[in-house]
Amino acid sequence: MNVAVFRSGITLAVIAAICTALVATTYRYTADRIAANEQAWLERSLQPALSGLFYDSGVTESKIVIPPPHELPGNEAAVVYRVYAEGAPVAALFVVSARDGYAGPIRVLVGIETVGVVTGLHVLEHRETPGLGDRIESTKSDWAKQFNGHSLLDPEPAGWAIKSDGGQFDQLTGASVTPRAIIKAIKETLLYFDERHEEIFAEANTEELMEETEQ
Ligand SMILES: Cc1cc2nc3c(=O)[nH]c(=O)nc-3n(C[C@H](O)[C@H](O)[C@H](O)COP(=O)(O)O)c2cc1C
């Protein structure tokens, strides 16, 4: 083999090894910070769904994952964050997918107080059209706030629809597909919570939290 080619090969191998080591070292030193940032982002995203509630647990501390098949909206695993005050359950935050969005599934966070009242709706991810369906975002309109304080008793299940479908809730001008999908998802989440709230709060973490508070 030509000596020059051999040298070039060795040089390239050394450069590749140095680059790999640099990437590995950078990853090692930034992984913790990335995880902390992600945690902070998640906490910030979850807080709008807890408006007006007193709680003293970390919002993301007590998480359960409900694998499919389940009766919640969406075909993927649903995530539930359980929130406590002095060890007692206060609310559950459901991360679910409204399946029938105009441009695909809409990932939403539905906060529900233990008594079954909606504490907040927050849109986490969507591909709805700017200027039409994207007004579901809390930075673009107050549309998402209209659900706060409502439950399956107010209105009754048939009222959980947009006004043009005979329900109680506002749609968005020129965009009824997106609101229809989200309202259906909130209603399904409320129905699930109504049937299973004891199960949702009956996980081991609840006991751990209570024990910690009693000490
Ligand atoms: C390019 C395009 C994008 C649209 N994007 C949305 C959307 O993101 N959300 C939505 O609900 N409707 C969207 N629409 C409108 C729907 O097709 C439908 O006409 C509308 O939701 C019906 O609302 P209305 O009952 O208030 O007329 C879009 C329509 C077009 C042509």
The ligand as an SDF file (V2000), in Angstrom:
LIG
                    3D

 31 33  0  0  0  0  0  0  0  0999 V2000
  -56.9530   25.1800    3.3560 C   0  0  0  0  0  0  0  0  0  0  0  0
  -58.0050   25.0040    4.4130 C   0  0  0  0  0  0  0  0  0  0  0  0
  -57.6020   24.8430    5.7140 C   0  0  0  0  0  0  0  0  0  0  0  0
  -58.5450   24.6560    6.7310 C   0  0  0  0  0  0  0  0  0  0  0  0
  -58.1390   24.4690    8.0070 N   0  0  0  0  0  0  0  0  0  0  0  0
  -59.0570   24.2490    8.9610 C   0  0  0  0  0  0  0  0  0  0  0  0
  -58.6660   24.0150   10.3000 C   0  0  0  0  0  0  0  0  0  0  0  0
  -57.4850   24.0250   10.6870 O   0  0  0  0  0  0  0  0  0  0  0  0
  -59.6460   23.7820   11.2160 N   0  0  0  0  0  0  0  0  0  0  0  0
  -60.9730   23.7680   10.8850 C   0  0  0  0  0  0  0  0  0  0  0  0
  -61.7900   23.5370   11.7790 O   0  0  0  0  0  0  0  0  0  0  0  0
  -61.3580   24.0120    9.6470 N   0  0  0  0  0  0  0  0  0  0  0  0
  -60.4480   24.2500    8.6760 C   0  0  0  0  0  0  0  0  0  0  0  0
  -60.8550   24.4920    7.4010 N   0  0  0  0  0  0  0  0  0  0  0  0
  -62.2980   24.6580    7.1450 C   0  0  0  0  0  0  0  0  0  0  0  0
  -63.0530   23.3320    7.0960 C   0  0  0  0  0  0  0  0  0  0  0  0
  -62.8410   22.6980    5.8840 O   0  0  0  0  0  0  0  0  0  0  0  0
  -64.5500   23.5730    7.2880 C   0  0  0  0  0  0  0  0  0  0  0  0
  -65.0260   24.2620    6.1910 O   0  0  0  0  0  0  0  0  0  0  0  0
  -64.8380   24.3850    8.5100 C   0  0  0  0  0  0  0  0  0  0  0  0
  -64.2390   23.8310    9.6240 O   0  0  0  0  0  0  0  0  0  0  0  0
  -66.3360   24.4620    8.7490 C   0  0  0  0  0  0  0  0  0  0  0  0
  -66.5400   25.4870    9.7000 O   0  0  0  0  0  0  0  0  0  0  0  0
  -67.9180   26.2810    9.7800 P   0  0  0  0  0  0  0  0  0  0  0  0
  -68.9340   25.2290   10.0990 O   0  0  0  0  0  0  0  0  0  0  0  0
  -67.7280   27.2870   10.8760 O   0  0  0  0  0  0  0  0  0  0  0  0
  -68.1240   26.8950    8.4240 O   0  0  0  0  0  0  0  0  0  0  0  0
  -59.9170   24.6600    6.3900 C   0  0  0  0  0  0  0  0  0  0  0  0
  -60.3080   24.8280    5.0610 C   0  0  0  0  0  0  0  0  0  0  0  0
  -59.3730   25.0010    4.0850 C   0  0  0  0  0  0  0  0  0  0  0  0
  -59.8200   25.1760    2.6670 C   0  0  0  0  0  0  0  0  0  0  0  0
  1  2  1  0
  2  3  1  0
  2 30  2  0
  3  4  2  0
  4  5  1  0
  4 28  1  0
  5  6  2  0
  6  7  1  0
  6 13  1  0
  7  8  2  0
  7  9  1  0
  9 10  1  0
 10 11  2  0
 10 12  1  0
 12 13  2  0
 13 14  1  0
 14 15  1  0
 14 28  1  0
 15 16  1  0
 16 17  1  0
 16 18  1  0
 18 19  1  0
 18 20  1  0
 20 21  1  0
 20 22  1  0
 22 23  1  0
 23 24  1  0
 24 25  2  0
 24 26  1  0
 24 27  1  0
 28 29  2  0
 29 30  1  0
 30 31  1  0
M  END
$$$$
